[in-house]
Structure formats: C-alpha cells, structure tokens
Amino acid sequence: MTTTTTTAAVPAPAGTEPTGWLTVCPVDRLLPGRGAAALVGDTQVALFRLADGSVYALGNIDPFTGAAVVSRGIVGDRGGEPTVASPLYKQVFALRDGRCLDGADGEAVSLPAFAVRAMGDALQVGLR
C-alpha cells in the first residue's frame, strides 16, 4: 500500500479525484455509529464508520457555533439518508455531502465533505 502525502496536506472535497491519500487510523479504531476527529494538515475532519462498513468524512467545525464538535455528534438517518446531528444545537447534516437538513436556517449551511476510503485495515482521507 502506498500513501502519498504532501508538505501541506489539504483534504480533497468529496466527489473529486484526490491527488493522494493520507492514512489517518486503522478502520477498526472507528466504532460503528460513532465519530472520531483527525487533523489533516490544518483541517479538522470528523470521521464516521457506519454499521454497514461505509465511511464518511466531514468538516469537524459546527457552522452554527464554530465549535470543533461534529465528530461527537449523534449518528443516525433521516429517510434512509445517513446523518450526524451536532451535539450542541442538534442541527442534522447529511454524511454523504454535508448538507444541513434542518429547515430554513440550514438550507444555505453545510459542512465540507471529504473523500475518504477504507483500504484494507487503513482509513484514508483524500488529499488535493
């Protein structure tokens, strides 16, 4: 397995082809249904592994409060869409793309979503 890193690691947005990958932890360190935070360059990333083995990465900074708490949120789903609810004011964000799913306040607010993958026993965040 080859891991490419750059001097200034910047996570790649979800949906883009990363230029490299940074291994952040073993997959089994993430408990299904819970989040964990990782620092990728200067960016705090909230990592999530679901019971079905899927993995997601969002920005860890709650856009409503500025607190680095998203990784401590409540994982669930809304109509089949995997979600995380911020532990502070409970706004719900889609894990796939970071959209806030709560009302008029949330329509213009989102968390950055990052490319992430499980390679063997390693969880990797895409770099750009």
Phi, psi and chi 1 to 4 in degrees:
 res  aa     phi    psi   chi1   chi2   chi3   chi4
   1 MET       -  130.9  171.2  173.0   62.2      -
   2 THR  -110.5  130.8  -56.9      -      -      -
   3 THR  -114.6  126.6  -59.2      -      -      -
   4 THR  -101.8  129.9  -55.8      -      -      -
   5 THR  -129.1  158.2   58.3      -      -      -
   6 THR  -120.0  167.4   60.3      -      -      -
   7 THR   -59.7  -46.0  -40.0      -      -      -
   8 ALA  -109.7   88.3      -      -      -      -
   9 ALA   -68.2  124.1      -      -      -      -
  10 VAL  -127.3  125.3  177.6      -      -      -
  11 PRO   -64.5  142.4    3.8   -3.1      -      -
  12 ALA   -83.9  135.2      -      -      -      -
  13 PRO   -60.3  146.1  -20.7   31.3      -      -
  14 ALA   -59.0  143.2      -      -      -      -
  15 GLY    89.3   -4.2      -      -      -      -
  16 THR  -109.6  159.0   63.6      -      -      -
  17 GLU   -85.2  113.5 -173.4   59.7   36.5      -
  18 PRO   -65.0  150.8  -18.3   30.1      -      -
  19 THR   -85.8  -14.2   59.2      -      -      -
  20 GLY  -169.0  178.0      -      -      -      -
  21 TRP  -133.2  142.4  -66.3   91.7      -      -
  22 LEU  -116.0  121.1  176.9   68.0      -      -
  23 THR   -75.6  124.6  -61.8      -      -      -
  24 VAL  -107.1  -26.8  -67.4      -      -      -
  25 CYS  -174.2  165.0   68.0      -      -      -
  26 PRO   -68.1  141.0  -17.5   28.7      -      -
  27 VAL   -55.0  -40.2  172.7      -      -      -
  28 ASP   -70.5   -6.2   63.8    2.3      -      -
  29 ARG   -75.8  -18.7  -66.4  -73.4  -54.9  -90.5
  30 LEU   -92.2  117.4  -73.9  179.6      -      -
  31 LEU   -76.7  134.5  -61.6  174.9      -      -
  32 PRO   -56.6  132.7  -26.0   35.6      -      -
  33 GLY    84.8    5.1      -      -      -      -
  34 ARG  -129.4  159.5  -62.2 -145.0  175.4 -175.5
  35 GLY  -107.1  166.8      -      -      -      -
  36 ALA  -147.0  151.2      -      -      -      -
  37 ALA  -103.2  146.2      -      -      -      -
  38 ALA  -140.0  149.8      -      -      -      -
  39 LEU  -101.9  118.3 -169.2   59.1      -      -
  40 VAL  -113.9  102.2  178.6      -      -      -
  41 GLY    64.3 -122.1      -      -      -      -
  42 ASP  -101.1    9.6  -68.6  -25.7      -      -
  43 THR  -106.2  126.2  -56.3      -      -      -
  44 GLN   -81.6  126.5  -71.9 -166.9   35.7      -
  45 VAL  -118.8  133.8  176.6      -      -      -
  46 ALA   -96.9  122.8      -      -      -      -
  47 LEU  -107.6  139.2  -55.9  166.9      -      -
  48 PHE  -135.4  137.8  -59.7   93.9      -      -
  49 ARG  -122.3  129.1  179.7  169.1   65.4  120.7
  50 LEU   -93.9  169.8  -57.5 -175.1      -      -
  51 ALA   -59.9  -29.2      -      -      -      -
  52 ASP   -81.6    1.2   66.2    3.2      -      -
  53 GLY    92.6   -8.0      -      -      -      -
  54 SER   -69.8  149.2   57.9      -      -      -
  55 VAL  -125.7  147.5  -68.1      -      -      -
  56 TYR  -139.1  153.6  -61.2   93.3      -      -
  57 ALA  -137.2  125.4      -      -      -      -
  58 LEU  -127.3  165.7  -62.3  175.9      -      -
  59 GLY   -64.1  143.8      -      -      -      -
  60 ASN   -89.7   -6.9 -166.0   39.3      -      -
  61 ILE   -91.4  117.8  -52.6  -61.7      -      -
  62 ASP   -65.6  119.0 -178.9  -31.9      -      -
  63 PRO   -68.8  -15.8   23.8  -30.8      -      -
  64 PHE   -87.1  -24.6  -68.1   95.1      -      -
  65 THR  -123.3  -20.8   65.2      -      -      -
  66 GLY    80.7    4.2      -      -      -      -
  67 ALA   -87.6  145.2      -      -      -      -
  68 ALA   -86.8   79.1      -      -      -      -
  69 VAL  -133.9   -3.3  -64.0      -      -      -
  70 VAL   -58.2  -36.5  173.3      -      -      -
  71 SER   -62.4  -17.5   63.5      -      -      -
  72 ARG   -97.0    9.1  -63.6  179.5 -178.3 -174.0
  73 GLY   -72.5  173.9      -      -      -      -
  74 ILE   -94.7  117.7  -58.1  162.7      -      -
  75 VAL   -84.3  137.4  175.4      -      -      -
  76 GLY  -163.9 -150.8      -      -      -      -
  77 ASP  -152.2  156.2   85.9   43.3      -      -
  78 ARG  -131.0  106.2 -172.7  175.5  -81.8 -179.3
  79 GLY    60.7   35.3      -      -      -      -
  80 GLY    89.5   -7.3      -      -      -      -
  81 GLU   -89.6  119.3  174.2   82.7   31.8      -
  82 PRO   -64.9  136.9   13.9  -18.1      -      -
  83 THR  -137.7  166.7   61.9      -      -      -
  84 VAL  -135.5  135.8   61.7      -      -      -
  85 ALA  -102.8  129.0      -      -      -      -
  86 SER   -57.8  138.4  172.8      -      -      -
  87 PRO   -73.5   -9.9   26.1  -33.5      -      -
  88 LEU   -88.5  -71.8  -64.7  177.7      -      -
  89 TYR  -104.9    5.2  -65.4  128.9      -      -
  90 LYS    69.2   21.0  -50.7  -60.7 -173.8 -101.3
  91 GLN   -62.9  141.4  -76.4   89.3    1.9      -
  92 VAL  -103.9  132.4  176.0      -      -      -
  93 PHE  -120.2  140.7  -61.7   90.2      -      -
  94 ALA   -72.3  130.5      -      -      -      -
  95 LEU   -70.3  -28.0  -74.3  173.8      -      -
  96 ARG   -68.8  -39.1  -69.9 -172.7 -178.0  115.0
  97 ASP  -136.3    0.7   59.7   13.6      -      -
  98 GLY    82.8    0.2      -      -      -      -
  99 ARG   -61.4  138.9  -71.4  175.8  -65.9  122.2
 100 CYS   -79.2  129.3 -177.0      -      -      -
 101 LEU   -99.1    6.9  -57.7  177.0      -      -
 102 ASP  -105.1  108.1  -73.8  -22.8      -      -
 103 GLY    47.7 -166.3      -      -      -      -
 104 ALA   -61.9  -36.5      -      -      -      -
 105 ASP   -63.1  -34.1  -71.6  -15.8      -      -
 106 GLY   -87.8  -13.8      -      -      -      -
 107 GLU   -60.2  -32.8  -70.7  177.6    7.6      -
 108 ALA  -101.1    4.4      -      -      -      -
 109 VAL  -114.5  140.5  178.6      -      -      -
 110 SER  -153.3  166.0   64.5      -      -      -
 111 LEU   -99.9  146.3  -67.6  168.8      -      -
 112 PRO   -66.5  137.8   18.4  -24.8      -      -
 113 ALA  -107.2  137.9      -      -      -      -
 114 PHE  -119.7  153.1  -57.6  111.5      -      -
 115 ALA   -66.4  132.9      -      -      -      -
 116 VAL  -147.1  150.1   65.0      -      -      -
 117 ARG  -154.5  157.3   68.8 -178.7 -177.2 -175.0
 118 ALA  -103.9  121.5      -      -      -      -
 119 MET  -117.6  104.1  -73.0  -62.8  -70.5      -
 120 GLY    62.8 -122.5      -      -      -      -
 121 ASP   -99.6   11.1   62.0   -6.6      -      -
 122 ALA  -109.1  137.2      -      -      -      -
 123 LEU   -97.1  127.1 -173.9   69.5      -      -
 124 GLN  -124.9  142.5  -61.7 -179.9  -32.5      -
 125 VAL  -107.8  133.7  173.3      -      -      -
 126 GLY   -69.1  145.3      -      -      -      -
 127 LEU  -114.6  153.5  -60.0  175.9      -      -
 128 ARG  -120.3      -   61.0  179.0  164.9  134.8
